[in-house]
């Protein structure tokens, strides 16, 4: 009987060291996957401001229609997708795509105000503006509110996105502990699952 207990204890000790090594490796991997709010916000702001500036500048500076079209597309990317990239970084696709959908709707509502807002060169580079409108038109006001509001929302909500990511990451944990059974200390594998 003692031989079986010694063999069982030996197997459990080998498992303990193996599990401990795997747990240390998992801890190192998890530490590398931590996402920060400042990084998420920097990604969102950078992917919004730089494409807008470069795109509008490209349309204003260059005469080549192809280059102007690329600049206009870059501007649309920065305006539509840029603010959501911080949420995408934190793997919060719901908030990211919601903001993207709102800005897309706003852009569709405002498409005929392209020349009034960004100038005729931009409207010529990205030919969607086919009539003159007043900036006080209801569609323009609603579209502008959707774009500005969802941009602010996405950039400000990256904190919640990162928090959600961290909570999902910490919902399962694996560890090693010990227990006293019949005056013997034996190793145990401990798991934690948070619902």
TIRO-2110 file (N, C-alpha, C; in Angstrom, 1 decimal):
// TIRO-2110
0.8, -1.2, 0.0, N, 1, A
0.0, 0.0, 0.0, CA, 1, A
0.9, 1.3, 0.0, C, 1, A
2.0, 1.2, 0.8, N, 2, A
2.9, 2.4, 0.9, CA, 2, A
3.5, 2.6, -0.5, C, 2, A
3.8, 1.5, -1.2, N, 3, A
4.5, 1.6, -2.5, CA, 3, A
3.6, 2.4, -3.5, C, 3, A
2.3, 2.0, -3.5, N, 4, A
1.3, 2.7, -4.4, CA, 4, A
1.2, 4.2, -4.0, C, 4, A
1.3, 4.5, -2.7, N, 5, A
1.2, 5.9, -2.2, CA, 5, A
2.5, 6.6, -2.7, C, 5, A
3.6, 6.0, -2.6, N, 6, A
4.9, 6.6, -3.0, CA, 6, A
4.9, 6.9, -4.5, C, 6, A
4.4, 5.9, -5.3, N, 7, A
4.3, 6.1, -6.7, CA, 7, A
3.3, 7.2, -7.1, C, 7, A
2.2, 7.2, -6.4, N, 8, A
1.2, 8.2, -6.7, CA, 8, A
1.7, 9.6, -6.3, C, 8, A
2.4, 9.7, -5.2, N, 9, A
3.0, 10.9, -4.7, CA, 9, A
4.1, 11.4, -5.8, C, 9, A
4.9, 10.4, -6.3, N, 10, A
5.9, 10.8, -7.3, CA, 10, A
5.2, 11.3, -8.5, C, 10, A
4.2, 10.6, -9.0, N, 11, A
3.5, 11.1, -10.2, CA, 11, A
2.9, 12.5, -10.0, C, 11, A
2.3, 12.7, -8.8, N, 12, A
1.7, 14.0, -8.5, CA, 12, A
2.8, 15.1, -8.4, C, 12, A
4.0, 14.8, -7.9, N, 13, A
5.1, 15.7, -7.9, CA, 13, A
5.6, 16.1, -9.3, C, 13, A
5.7, 15.1, -10.1, N, 14, A
6.1, 15.3, -11.5, CA, 14, A
5.0, 16.2, -12.2, C, 14, A
3.7, 15.9, -12.0, N, 15, A
2.7, 16.7, -12.5, CA, 15, A
2.8, 18.2, -12.0, C, 15, A
3.1, 18.3, -10.7, N, 16, A
3.2, 19.6, -10.0, CA, 16, A
4.2, 20.4, -10.7, C, 16, A
5.4, 19.9, -11.0, N, 17, A
6.5, 20.6, -11.6, CA, 17, A
6.1, 20.9, -13.1, C, 17, A
5.5, 20.0, -13.7, N, 18, A
5.1, 20.3, -15.1, CA, 18, A
4.0, 21.4, -15.2, C, 18, A
3.1, 21.3, -14.3, N, 19, A
2.0, 22.3, -14.3, CA, 19, A
2.5, 23.6, -13.9, C, 19, A
3.5, 23.6, -12.9, N, 20, A
4.1, 24.9, -12.5, CA, 20, A
4.8, 25.6, -13.6, C, 20, A
5.6, 24.8, -14.4, N, 21, A
6.3, 25.3, -15.5, CA, 21, A
5.3, 25.9, -16.6, C, 21, A
4.2, 25.1, -16.8, N, 22, A
3.2, 25.6, -17.8, CA, 22, A
2.5, 26.8, -17.3, C, 22, A
2.3, 26.9, -16.0, N, 23, A
1.6, 28.1, -15.4, CA, 23, A
2.5, 29.3, -15.5, C, 23, A
3.8, 29.1, -15.2, N, 24, A
4.7, 30.2, -15.4, CA, 24, A
4.8, 30.7, -16.8, C, 24, A
4.8, 29.8, -17.8, N, 25, A
4.8, 30.1, -19.2, CA, 25, A
3.5, 30.9, -19.5, C, 25, A
2.3, 30.4, -19.0, N, 26, A
1.1, 31.1, -19.3, CA, 26, A
1.0, 32.5, -18.7, C, 26, A
1.7, 32.6, -17.5, N, 27, A
1.7, 34.0, -16.9, CA, 27, A
2.5, 34.9, -17.7, C, 27, A
3.7, 34.4, -18.3, N, 28, A
4.5, 35.3, -19.1, CA, 28, A
3.7, 35.6, -20.4, C, 28, A
3.0, 34.7, -21.0, N, 29, A
2.3, 35.0, -22.2, CA, 29, A
1.2, 36.0, -21.9, C, 29, A
0.4, 35.8, -20.8, N, 30, A
-0.6, 36.7, -20.4, CA, 30, A
-0.1, 38.1, -20.1, C, 30, A
1.1, 38.2, -19.6, N, 31, A
1.6, 39.6, -19.3, CA, 31, A
1.9, 40.3, -20.6, C, 31, A
2.3, 39.5, -21.6, N, 32, A
2.6, 40.1, -22.9, CA, 32, A
1.3, 40.6, -23.6, C, 32, A
0.2, 40.0, -23.3, N, 33, A
-1.1, 40.4, -23.9, CA, 33, A
-1.9, 41.4, -23.2, C, 33, A
-1.3, 42.1, -22.2, N, 34, A
-2.1, 43.1, -21.5, CA, 34, A
-2.2, 44.3, -22.4, C, 34, A
-3.3, 44.9, -22.5, N, 35, A
-3.6, 46.1, -23.4, CA, 35, A
-3.8, 47.3, -22.5, C, 35, A
-3.4, 48.4, -22.9, N, 36, A
-3.5, 49.6, -22.1, CA, 36, A
-4.5, 50.6, -22.7, C, 36, A
-5.1, 51.4, -21.9, N, 37, A
-6.0, 52.4, -22.3, CA, 37, A
-5.3, 53.5, -23.1, C, 37, A
-4.1, 53.9, -22.7, N, 38, A
-3.4, 54.9, -23.4, CA, 38, A
-3.0, 54.5, -24.8, C, 38, A
-2.6, 53.2, -24.9, N, 39, A
-2.2, 52.7, -26.2, CA, 39, A
-3.4, 52.6, -27.1, C, 39, A
-4.6, 52.2, -26.6, N, 40, A
-5.8, 52.1, -27.4, CA, 40, A
-6.2, 53.5, -27.9, C, 40, A
-6.1, 54.5, -27.0, N, 41, A
-6.5, 55.9, -27.3, CA, 41, A
-5.5, 56.4, -28.3, C, 41, A
-4.2, 56.1, -28.2, N, 42, A
-3.2, 56.6, -29.2, CA, 42, A
-3.5, 56.0, -30.5, C, 42, A
-3.8, 54.8, -30.6, N, 43, A
-4.1, 54.1, -31.9, CA, 43, A
-5.3, 54.8, -32.5, C, 43, A
-6.4, 55.0, -31.7, N, 44, A
-7.6, 55.6, -32.3, CA, 44, A
-7.3, 57.0, -32.8, C, 44, A
-6.6, 57.9, -32.0, N, 45, A
-6.4, 59.2, -32.4, CA, 45, A
-5.4, 59.3, -33.6, C, 45, A
-4.4, 58.5, -33.6, N, 46, A
-3.4, 58.4, -34.7, CA, 46, A
-4.1, 58.0, -36.0, C, 46, A
-4.9, 56.9, -35.9, N, 47, A
-5.6, 56.5, -37.1, CA, 47, A
-6.7, 57.4, -37.6, C, 47, A
-7.0, 58.4, -36.8, N, 48, A
-8.0, 59.4, -37.2, CA, 48, A
-7.3, 60.6, -37.8, C, 48, A
-6.4, 61.2, -37.0, N, 49, A
-5.8, 62.5, -37.4, CA, 49, A
-4.9, 62.4, -38.5, C, 49, A
-4.0, 61.4, -38.5, N, 50, A
-3.0, 61.3, -39.6, CA, 50, A
-3.6, 61.1, -41.0, C, 50, A
-4.5, 60.1, -41.1, N, 51, A
-5.1, 59.9, -42.5, CA, 51, A
-5.9, 61.1, -42.9, C, 51, A
-6.6, 61.8, -42.0, N, 52, A
-7.3, 63.0, -42.3, CA, 52, A
-6.4, 64.1, -42.8, C, 52, A
-5.3, 64.3, -42.1, N, 53, A
-4.4, 65.4, -42.4, CA, 53, A
-3.7, 65.1, -43.8, C, 53, A
-3.2, 63.8, -43.9, N, 54, A
-2.5, 63.5, -45.1, CA, 54, A
-3.4, 63.4, -46.3, C, 54, A
-4.6, 62.9, -46.1, N, 55, A
-5.6, 62.9, -47.2, CA, 55, A
-6.0, 64.2, -47.7, C, 55, A
-6.4, 65.1, -46.8, N, 56, A
-6.8, 66.4, -47.2, CA, 56, A
-5.6, 67.2, -47.8, C, 56, A
-4.4, 67.1, -47.2, N, 57, A
-3.2, 67.7, -47.7, CA, 57, A
-2.9, 67.2, -49.1, C, 57, A
-3.0, 65.9, -49.3, N, 58, A
-2.8, 65.4, -50.7, CA, 58, A
-3.7, 65.9, -51.7, C, 58, A
-5.0, 66.0, -51.4, N, 59, A
-5.9, 66.6, -52.3, CA, 59, A
-5.6, 68.0, -52.6, C, 59, A
-5.2, 68.8, -51.6, N, 60, A
-5.0, 70.2, -51.7, CA, 60, A
-3.7, 70.5, -52.5, C, 60, A
-2.7, 69.6, -52.4, N, 61, A
-1.3, 69.9, -52.9, CA, 61, A
-1.2, 69.4, -54.3, C, 61, A
-1.6, 68.1, -54.6, N, 62, A
-1.3, 67.5, -55.8, CA, 62, A
-2.4, 67.7, -56.9, C, 62, A
-1.9, 67.8, -58.1, N, 63, A
-2.8, 68.0, -59.3, CA, 63, A
-3.3, 66.7, -59.9, C, 63, A
-2.5, 65.6, -59.7, N, 64, A
-2.8, 64.4, -60.3, CA, 64, A
-4.1, 63.8, -59.8, C, 64, A
-5.1, 63.5, -60.7, N, 65, A
-6.4, 63.0, -60.2, CA, 65, A
-6.3, 61.7, -59.5, C, 65, A
-5.4, 60.8, -59.9, N, 66, A
-5.2, 59.5, -59.2, CA, 66, A
-4.7, 59.7, -57.8, C, 66, A
-3.7, 60.6, -57.6, N, 67, A
-3.2, 60.9, -56.3, CA, 67, A
-4.3, 61.6, -55.4, C, 67, A
-5.1, 62.4, -56.0, N, 68, A
-6.1, 63.1, -55.3, CA, 68, A
-7.2, 62.1, -54.8, C, 68, A
-7.5, 61.1, -55.7, N, 69, A
-8.5, 60.1, -55.3, CA, 69, A
-7.9, 59.2, -54.1, C, 69, A
-6.6, 58.9, -54.2, N, 70, A
-6.0, 58.2, -53.1, CA, 70, A
-6.1, 59.0, -51.8, C, 70, A
-5.8, 60.3, -51.9, N, 71, A
-5.9, 61.2, -50.7, CA, 71, A
-7.3, 61.3, -50.2, C, 71, A
-8.3, 61.3, -51.1, N, 72, A
-9.7, 61.4, -50.7, CA, 72, A
-10.1, 60.1, -50.0, C, 72, A
-9.6, 58.9, -50.5, N, 73, A
-9.9, 57.6, -49.9, CA, 73, A
-9.3, 57.5, -48.5, C, 73, A
-8.1, 58.1, -48.4, N, 74, A
-7.4, 58.1, -47.1, CA, 74, A
-8.2, 58.9, -46.1, C, 74, A
-8.7, 60.1, -46.5, N, 75, A
-9.5, 60.9, -45.7, CA, 75, A
-10.8, 60.2, -45.2, C, 75, A
-11.4, 59.5, -46.1, N, 76, A
-12.6, 58.7, -45.7, CA, 76, A
-12.3, 57.6, -44.7, C, 76, A
-11.1, 57.0, -44.9, N, 77, A
-10.7, 56.0, -43.9, CA, 77, A
-10.5, 56.6, -42.6, C, 77, A
-9.8, 57.7, -42.5, N, 78, A
-9.5, 58.4, -41.2, CA, 78, A
-10.8, 58.8, -40.6, C, 78, A
-11.8, 59.3, -41.4, N, 79, A
-13.0, 59.8, -40.8, CA, 79, A
-13.9, 58.7, -40.4, C, 79, A
-14.0, 57.6, -41.2, N, 80, A
-14.9, 56.5, -40.9, CA, 80, A
-14.4, 55.5, -39.9, C, 80, A
-13.2, 54.9, -40.2, N, 81, A
-12.7, 53.8, -39.5, CA, 81, A
-11.7, 54.2, -38.4, C, 81, A
-11.0, 55.3, -38.6, N, 82, A
-10.0, 55.7, -37.6, CA, 82, A
-10.4, 55.7, -36.1, C, 82, A
-11.5, 56.3, -35.8, N, 83, A
-11.9, 56.3, -34.3, CA, 83, A
-12.2, 55.0, -33.8, C, 83, A
-12.5, 54.0, -34.6, N, 84, A
-12.9, 52.6, -34.1, CA, 84, A
-11.7, 51.8, -33.9, C, 84, A
-10.5, 52.2, -34.4, N, 85, A
-9.3, 51.3, -34.3, CA, 85, A
-8.9, 51.0, -32.9, C, 85, A
-9.1, 52.0, -32.0, N, 86, A
-8.8, 51.7, -30.5, CA, 86, A
-9.7, 50.7, -30.0, C, 86, A
-11.0, 50.6, -30.3, N, 87, A
-11.9, 49.6, -29.9, CA, 87, A
-11.5, 48.2, -30.5, C, 87, A
-11.1, 48.3, -31.8, N, 88, A
-10.6, 47.0, -32.4, CA, 88, A
-9.4, 46.5, -31.8, C, 88, A
-8.5, 47.4, -31.4, N, 89, A
-7.2, 47.0, -30.7, CA, 89, A
-7.6, 46.2, -29.4, C, 89, A
-8.6, 46.7, -28.7, N, 90, A
-9.0, 46.1, -27.4, CA, 90, A
-10.0, 44.9, -27.7, C, 90, A
-10.2, 44.5, -28.9, N, 91, A
-11.0, 43.4, -29.3, CA, 91, A
-12.5, 43.6, -28.9, C, 91, A
-12.9, 44.9, -28.9, N, 92, A
-14.3, 45.2, -28.6, CA, 92, A
-14.9, 45.6, -29.9, C, 92, A
-15.3, 44.6, -30.7, N, 93, A
-15.8, 44.8, -32.1, CA, 93, A
-17.2, 45.4, -32.1, C, 93, A
-18.0, 45.1, -31.0, N, 94, A
-19.3, 45.7, -31.0, CA, 94, A
-19.3, 47.2, -31.0, C, 94, A
-18.5, 47.8, -30.1, N, 95, A
-18.4, 49.3, -30.0, CA, 95, A
-17.7, 49.8, -31.3, C, 95, A
-16.7, 49.1, -31.8, N, 96, A
-16.0, 49.6, -33.0, CA, 96, A
-16.9, 49.6, -34.2, C, 96, A
-17.6, 48.5, -34.4, N, 97, A
-18.5, 48.5, -35.6, CA, 97, A
-19.7, 49.4, -35.5, C, 97, A
-20.2, 49.6, -34.2, N, 98, A
-21.3, 50.5, -34.0, CA, 98, A
-20.9, 51.9, -34.4, C, 98, A
-19.8, 52.3, -33.9, N, 99, A
-19.3, 53.7, -34.3, CA, 99, A
-19.1, 53.8, -35.8, C, 99, A
-18.5, 52.8, -36.4, N, 100, A
-18.2, 52.8, -37.8, CA, 100, A
-19.6, 52.9, -38.6, C, 100, A
-20.6, 52.2, -38.2, N, 101, A
-21.9, 52.2, -38.8, CA, 101, A
-22.5, 53.6, -38.7, C, 101, A
-22.4, 54.2, -37.5, N, 102, A
-23.0, 55.5, -37.4, CA, 102, A
-22.2, 56.6, -38.2, C, 102, A
-20.9, 56.5, -38.3, N, 103, A
-20.2, 57.4, -39.1, CA, 103, A
-20.4, 57.2, -40.6, C, 103, A
-20.6, 55.9, -41.0, N, 104, A
-20.9, 55.6, -42.4, CA, 104, A
-22.3, 56.2, -42.8, C, 104, A
-23.3, 56.1, -41.9, N, 105, A
-24.6, 56.7, -42.1, CA, 105, A
-24.5, 58.2, -42.2, C, 105, A
-23.7, 58.8, -41.3, N, 106, A
-23.5, 60.2, -41.3, CA, 106, A
-22.8, 60.7, -42.6, C, 106, A
-21.9, 59.9, -43.1, N, 107, A
-21.2, 60.2, -44.4, CA, 107, A
-22.2, 60.1, -45.6, C, 107, A
-23.0, 59.1, -45.6, N, 108, A
-24.0, 59.0, -46.6, CA, 108, A
-25.0, 60.2, -46.6, C, 108, A
-25.4, 60.6, -45.4, N, 109, A
-26.3, 61.8, -45.3, CA, 109, A
-25.6, 63.1, -45.8, C, 109, A
-24.3, 63.1, -45.6, N, 110, A
-23.5, 64.4, -45.9, CA, 110, A
-22.8, 64.3, -47.2, C, 110, A
-23.0, 63.3, -48.0, N, 111, A
-22.2, 63.2, -49.3, CA, 111, A
-22.4, 64.4, -50.2, C, 111, A
-23.6, 65.0, -50.2, N, 112, A
-23.8, 66.1, -51.1, CA, 112, A
-23.2, 67.4, -50.6, C, 112, A
-22.7, 67.4, -49.4, N, 113, A
-22.1, 68.6, -48.8, CA, 113, A
-20.5, 68.5, -48.9, C, 113, A
-20.0, 67.6, -49.7, N, 114, A
-18.5, 67.4, -49.7, CA, 114, A
-17.8, 68.7, -50.2, C, 114, A
-18.3, 69.3, -51.3, N, 115, A
-17.7, 70.5, -51.8, CA, 115, A
-17.8, 71.7, -50.8, C, 115, A
-19.0, 71.8, -50.1, N, 116, A
-19.2, 72.9, -49.2, CA, 116, A
-18.3, 72.7, -47.9, C, 116, A
-18.0, 71.5, -47.5, N, 117, A
-17.2, 71.3, -46.3, CA, 117, A
-15.7, 71.2, -46.6, C, 117, A
-15.3, 70.3, -47.6, N, 118, A
-13.9, 70.1, -47.9, CA, 118, A
-13.4, 70.8, -49.1, C, 118, A
-14.2, 71.4, -49.9, N, 119, A
-13.8, 72.1, -51.0, CA, 119, A
-14.1, 71.4, -52.3, C, 119, A
-14.0, 72.1, -53.4, N, 120, A
-14.4, 71.5, -54.7, CA, 120, A
-13.4, 70.5, -55.2, C, 120, A
-12.1, 70.7, -54.9, N, 121, A
-11.0, 69.8, -55.3, CA, 121, A
-11.3, 68.4, -54.7, C, 121, A
-11.7, 68.4, -53.4, N, 122, A
-12.0, 67.1, -52.8, CA, 122, A
-13.2, 66.5, -53.4, C, 122, A
-14.2, 67.3, -53.7, N, 123, A
-15.5, 66.8, -54.3, CA, 123, A
-15.2, 66.2, -55.7, C, 123, A
-14.3, 66.8, -56.4, N, 124, A
-13.9, 66.3, -57.7, CA, 124, A
-13.1, 65.1, -57.6, C, 124, A
-12.2, 65.0, -56.6, N, 125, A
-11.4, 63.8, -56.4, CA, 125, A
-12.2, 62.6, -56.0, C, 125, A
-13.2, 62.8, -55.3, N, 126, A
-14.1, 61.7, -54.8, CA, 126, A
-15.5, 62.1, -55.2, C, 126, A
-15.9, 61.7, -56.5, N, 127, A
-17.1, 62.3, -57.1, CA, 127, A
-18.4, 61.7, -56.5, C, 127, A
-18.8, 62.2, -55.4, N, 128, A
-20.1, 61.8, -54.8, CA, 128, A
-21.0, 63.0, -54.7, C, 128, A
-20.5, 64.2, -54.8, N, 129, A
-21.2, 65.4, -54.6, CA, 129, A
-21.8, 65.9, -55.9, C, 129, A
-23.1, 65.8, -56.1, N, 130, A
-23.7, 66.2, -57.4, CA, 130, A
-24.7, 67.3, -57.3, C, 130, A
-24.8, 68.0, -56.2, N, 131, A
-25.6, 69.2, -56.1, CA, 131, A
-25.2, 70.1, -55.0, C, 131, A
-25.6, 71.3, -55.1, N, 132, A
-25.3, 72.3, -54.0, CA, 132, A
-26.4, 72.2, -52.9, C, 132, A
-25.9, 72.2, -51.7, N, 133, A
-26.8, 72.2, -50.6, CA, 133, A
-26.4, 73.3, -49.6, C, 133, A
-27.3, 73.6, -48.7, N, 134, A
-27.0, 74.5, -47.6, CA, 134, A
-26.5, 73.7, -46.4, C, 134, A
-25.5, 74.2, -45.7, N, 135, A
-25.0, 73.5, -44.5, CA, 135, A
-26.0, 73.4, -43.4, C, 135, A
-27.1, 74.1, -43.5, N, 136, A
-28.1, 74.0, -42.4, CA, 136, A
-29.2, 73.0, -42.8, C, 136, A
-29.0, 72.3, -43.9, N, 137, A
-29.9, 71.3, -44.3, CA, 137, A
-30.0, 70.2, -43.2, C, 137, A
-31.2, 69.7, -43.0, N, 138, A
-31.4, 68.7, -41.9, CA, 138, A
-30.5, 67.4, -42.1, C, 138, A
-30.4, 67.0, -43.3, N, 139, A
-29.5, 65.8, -43.5, CA, 139, A
-28.1, 66.1, -43.1, C, 139, A
-27.6, 67.3, -43.4, N, 140, A
-26.2, 67.7, -43.1, CA, 140, A
-26.0, 67.8, -41.6, C, 140, A
-27.0, 68.4, -40.9, N, 141, A
-26.9, 68.5, -39.5, CA, 141, A
-26.9, 67.1, -38.8, C, 141, A
-27.8, 66.3, -39.2, N, 142, A
-27.9, 64.9, -38.6, CA, 142, A
-26.6, 64.1, -38.9, C, 142, A
-26.2, 64.2, -40.2, N, 143, A
-25.0, 63.5, -40.6, CA, 143, A
-23.8, 64.0, -39.8, C, 143, A
-23.6, 65.3, -39.7, N, 144, A
-22.5, 65.8, -38.9, CA, 144, A
-22.5, 65.4, -37.4, C, 144, A
-23.7, 65.4, -36.9, N, 145, A
-23.9, 65.0, -35.5, CA, 145, A
-23.5, 63.5, -35.3, C, 145, A
-23.9, 62.7, -36.3, N, 146, A
-23.6, 61.3, -36.2, CA, 146, A
-22.0, 61.1, -36.3, C, 146, A
-21.4, 61.8, -37.2, N, 147, A
-20.0, 61.6, -37.4, CA, 147, A
-19.2, 62.1, -36.1, C, 147, A
-19.5, 63.3, -35.7, N, 148, A
-18.8, 63.9, -34.6, CA, 148, A
-19.1, 63.1, -33.3, C, 148, A
-20.4, 62.9, -33.1, N, 149, A
-20.7, 62.1, -31.8, CA, 149, A
-20.1, 60.7, -31.7, C, 149, A
-20.2, 60.0, -32.8, N, 150, A
-19.6, 58.6, -32.8, CA, 150, A
-18.1, 58.6, -32.7, C, 150, A
-17.5, 59.7, -33.3, N, 151, A
-16.0, 59.8, -33.2, CA, 151, A
-15.6, 60.0, -31.8, C, 151, A
-16.3, 60.9, -31.1, N, 152, A
-16.0, 61.2, -29.7, CA, 152, A
-16.3, 60.0, -28.9, C, 152, A
-17.4, 59.3, -29.1, N, 153, A
-17.8, 58.1, -28.4, CA, 153, A
-16.7, 57.0, -28.5, C, 153, A
-16.3, 56.7, -29.7, N, 154, A
-15.3, 55.7, -29.9, CA, 154, A
-14.0, 56.0, -29.2, C, 154, A
-13.5, 57.2, -29.3, N, 155, A
-12.2, 57.6, -28.7, CA, 155, A
-12.4, 57.6, -27.2, C, 155, A
-13.5, 58.0, -26.7, N, 156, A
-13.6, 58.1, -25.2, CA, 156, A
-14.0, 56.7, -24.6, C, 156, A
-14.5, 55.8, -25.4, N, 157, A
-14.9, 54.5, -24.9, CA, 157, A
-13.8, 53.4, -24.9, C, 157, A
-12.6, 53.8, -25.3, N, 158, A
-11.6, 52.8, -25.3, CA, 158, A
-11.2, 52.3, -23.9, C, 158, A
-11.4, 53.1, -22.9, N, 159, A
-11.2, 52.6, -21.5, CA, 159, A
-12.1, 51.5, -21.2, C, 159, A
-13.4, 51.6, -21.6, N, 160, A
-14.4, 50.5, -21.3, CA, 160, A
-14.0, 49.3, -22.2, C, 160, A
-13.5, 49.5, -23.4, N, 161, A
-13.1, 48.4, -24.2, CA, 161, A
-12.0, 47.6, -23.7, C, 161, A
-11.0, 48.3, -23.2, N, 162, A
-9.8, 47.7, -22.6, CA, 162, A
-10.2, 47.0, -21.3, C, 162, A
-11.1, 47.6, -20.5, N, 163, A
-11.5, 47.0, -19.3, CA, 163, A
-12.3, 45.7, -19.6, C, 163, A
-13.1, 45.7, -20.6, N, 164, A
-13.8, 44.5, -21.0, CA, 164, A
-12.9, 43.4, -21.5, C, 164, A
-11.9, 43.8, -22.2, N, 165, A
-10.8, 42.8, -22.7, CA, 165, A
-10.1, 42.2, -21.5, C, 165, A
-9.7, 43.0, -20.5, N, 166, A
-9.0, 42.4, -19.3, CA, 166, A
-9.9, 41.5, -18.6, C, 166, A
-11.2, 41.8, -18.4, N, 167, A
-12.1, 41.0, -17.7, CA, 167, A
-12.3, 39.6, -18.4, C, 167, A
-12.4, 39.7, -19.7, N, 168, A
-12.6, 38.4, -20.5, CA, 168, A
-11.3, 37.6, -20.4, C, 168, A
-10.2, 38.2, -20.4, N, 169, A
-8.9, 37.5, -20.3, CA, 169, A
-8.7, 36.9, -18.9, C, 169, A
-9.2, 37.5, -17.9, N, 170, A
-9.1, 37.0, -16.5, CA, 170, A
-10.2, 36.1, -16.1, C, 170, A
-11.0, 35.7, -17.0, N, 171, A
-12.2, 34.8, -16.6, CA, 171, A
-11.8, 33.4, -16.4, C, 171, A
-10.6, 33.0, -16.8, N, 172, A
-10.1, 31.6, -16.6, CA, 172, A
-8.7, 31.7, -16.1, C, 172, A
-8.4, 31.0, -15.0, N, 173, A
-7.1, 31.0, -14.4, CA, 173, A
-6.7, 29.6, -14.0, C, 173, A
-5.4, 29.3, -14.1, N, 174, A
-4.9, 28.0, -13.8, CA, 174, A
-3.8, 28.2, -12.8, C, 174, A
-3.8, 27.4, -11.7, N, 175, A
-2.8, 27.5, -10.7, CA, 175, A
-2.5, 26.2, -10.0, C, 175, A
-1.6, 26.3, -9.1, N, 176, A
-1.2, 25.1, -8.4, CA, 176, A
-1.3, 25.5, -6.9, C, 176, A
-1.9, 24.5, -6.1, N, 177, A
-2.0, 24.7, -4.7, CA, 177, A
-1.7, 23.4, -4.0, C, 177, A
-1.9, 23.3, -2.7, N, 178, A
-1.7, 22.1, -2.0, CA, 178, A
-2.8, 21.8, -1.0, C, 178, A
-2.9, 20.6, -0.6, N, 179, A
-3.9, 20.2, 0.4, CA, 179, A
-3.3, 19.2, 1.4, C, 179, A
-3.8, 19.2, 2.6, N, 180, A
-3.4, 18.2, 3.6, CA, 180, A
-4.4, 17.1, 3.6, C, 180, A
-4.0, 15.9, 3.2, N, 181, A
-4.9, 14.7, 3.3, CA, 181, A
-4.1, 13.6, 4.1, C, 181, A
-4.7, 13.2, 5.2, N, 182, A
-4.2, 12.2, 6.0, CA, 182, A
-2.7, 12.5, 6.4, C, 182, A
-2.6, 13.8, 6.9, N, 183, A
-1.3, 14.3, 7.4, CA, 183, A
-0.2, 14.3, 6.3, C, 183, A
-0.6, 14.3, 5.0, N, 184, A
0.3, 14.4, 3.9, CA, 184, A
-0.1, 15.6, 3.1, C, 184, A
0.9, 16.4, 2.7, N, 185, A
0.7, 17.5, 1.8, CA, 185, A
0.8, 17.1, 0.4, C, 185, A
-0.2, 17.2, -0.4, N, 186, A
-0.2, 16.8, -1.8, CA, 186, A
-0.5, 18.0, -2.7, C, 186, A
0.1, 18.1, -3.9, N, 187, A
-0.2, 19.2, -4.8, CA, 187, A
-1.5, 19.0, -5.5, C, 187, A
-2.2, 20.1, -5.7, N, 188, A
-3.4, 20.1, -6.4, CA, 188, A
-3.4, 21.2, -7.5, C, 188, A
-4.1, 20.9, -8.6, N, 189, A
-4.2, 21.8, -9.7, CA, 189, A
-5.5, 22.6, -9.4, C, 189, A
-5.4, 23.9, -9.4, N, 190, A
-6.5, 24.7, -9.1, CA, 190, A
-6.9, 25.6, -10.3, C, 190, A
-8.2, 25.6, -10.6, N, 191, A
-8.7, 26.4, -11.7, CA, 191, A
-9.7, 27.4, -11.2, C, 191, A
-9.8, 28.5, -11.9, N, 192, A
-10.8, 29.5, -11.5, CA, 192, A
-11.5, 29.9, -12.8, C, 192, A
-12.8, 29.8, -12.8, N, 193, A
-13.6, 30.2, -14.0, CA, 193, A
-14.6, 31.3, -13.5, C, 193, A
-14.5, 32.4, -14.1, N, 194, A
-15.4, 33.5, -13.7, CA, 194, A
-16.5, 33.7, -14.8, C, 194, A
-17.8, 33.6, -14.4, N, 195, A
-18.9, 33.8, -15.4, CA, 195, A
-19.4, 35.2, -15.4, C, 195, A
END
